[in-house]
Amino acid sequence: MKMLMEDNDTGLMTALVRFRPGAALPDHEHVELEQTWVLEGALEDDEGVVTAGNYVWRPAGNCHHARAPNGCIALSFFLKPNKFFDTPTP
């Protein structure tokens, strides 16, 4: 992950994220709005698949387990950092 912009006082963050094939983020909650634009590959969760050139957003309170079976590069915008849970989803 490459931080492009981060404000430690507010939690505002823009990051370029590279997921290797098979990479996954454990269960987490979006504390505030999160927006992601997939630049390459695909990112998926139980709500669907977002492919290259497409945009997805998650509202505050959304919980999910994101994965990139074939790898992915995404540009993500966060208003506050995600809250990660200790137990990953199977």
C-alpha positions as CSV (number, residue, x, y, z in Angstrom):
1,M,0.0,0.0,0.0
2,K,1.3,3.5,-0.9
3,M,-0.2,6.3,1.0
4,L,-0.8,9.2,-1.3
5,M,-2.4,11.5,1.3
6,E,-3.1,11.0,5.0
7,D,-4.4,13.4,7.6
8,N,-3.7,11.9,11.1
9,D,-6.0,14.4,12.8
10,T,-9.1,13.5,10.8
11,G,-8.3,10.0,9.5
12,L,-8.8,11.1,5.9
13,M,-6.7,8.9,3.6
14,T,-6.0,8.2,-0.1
15,A,-4.1,5.0,-0.9
16,L,-2.9,3.1,-3.9
17,V,-3.3,-0.6,-3.0
18,R,-1.8,-3.6,-4.8
19,F,-3.3,-7.0,-3.9
20,R,-1.2,-10.0,-4.9
21,P,-3.1,-12.9,-6.4
22,G,-5.0,-14.6,-3.6
23,A,-4.7,-11.7,-1.2
24,A,-7.6,-11.0,1.1
25,L,-8.5,-8.4,3.8
26,P,-10.0,-9.9,6.9
27,D,-13.4,-8.9,8.2
28,H,-13.5,-5.2,8.6
29,E,-16.0,-2.3,9.1
30,H,-16.0,0.9,7.2
31,V,-16.3,3.5,9.9
32,E,-17.2,6.2,7.4
33,L,-17.7,6.2,3.6
34,E,-15.1,4.3,1.6
35,Q,-14.6,4.7,-2.2
36,T,-12.5,2.5,-4.5
37,W,-11.7,2.7,-8.1
38,V,-10.2,-0.6,-9.5
39,L,-7.4,0.2,-11.9
40,E,-6.3,-3.4,-12.7
41,G,-7.6,-6.9,-12.0
42,A,-10.7,-7.3,-9.8
43,L,-11.7,-7.0,-6.1
44,E,-14.6,-9.1,-4.8
45,D,-16.7,-9.7,-1.7
46,D,-20.0,-11.2,-0.9
47,E,-21.8,-8.3,-2.6
48,G,-20.1,-8.9,-5.9
49,V,-17.1,-8.3,-8.1
50,V,-15.6,-4.9,-9.1
51,T,-13.4,-5.2,-12.3
52,A,-10.8,-2.8,-13.8
53,G,-12.2,0.6,-14.7
54,N,-15.1,0.3,-12.3
55,Y,-15.9,2.1,-9.0
56,V,-17.5,0.9,-5.8
57,W,-18.3,2.6,-2.6
58,R,-19.3,1.3,0.8
59,P,-21.3,3.3,3.4
60,A,-20.4,3.8,7.0
61,G,-21.1,0.6,9.0
62,N,-20.6,-1.7,6.0
63,C,-18.8,-4.9,7.1
64,H,-17.2,-7.3,4.6
65,H,-14.2,-9.5,3.7
66,A,-12.5,-8.3,0.5
67,R,-10.4,-10.5,-1.7
68,A,-8.5,-10.5,-5.0
69,P,-8.2,-14.0,-6.4
70,N,-6.2,-12.9,-9.4
71,G,-4.7,-9.8,-8.0
72,C,-5.8,-6.2,-8.1
73,I,-4.5,-2.6,-8.1
74,A,-7.0,-0.1,-6.6
75,L,-7.1,3.6,-5.6
76,S,-9.1,3.9,-2.3
77,F,-10.4,6.9,-0.5
78,F,-11.3,6.7,3.2
79,L,-12.8,9.4,5.5
80,K,-11.8,7.4,8.6
81,P,-9.6,4.3,8.9
82,N,-11.3,0.9,8.7
83,K,-11.9,-1.1,11.9
84,F,-10.5,-4.6,11.6
85,F,-11.9,-7.5,13.6
86,D,-9.6,-10.1,15.2
87,T,-11.2,-13.2,13.6
88,P,-10.9,-13.5,9.8
89,T,-13.8,-14.9,7.8
90,P,-13.3,-18.5,6.6
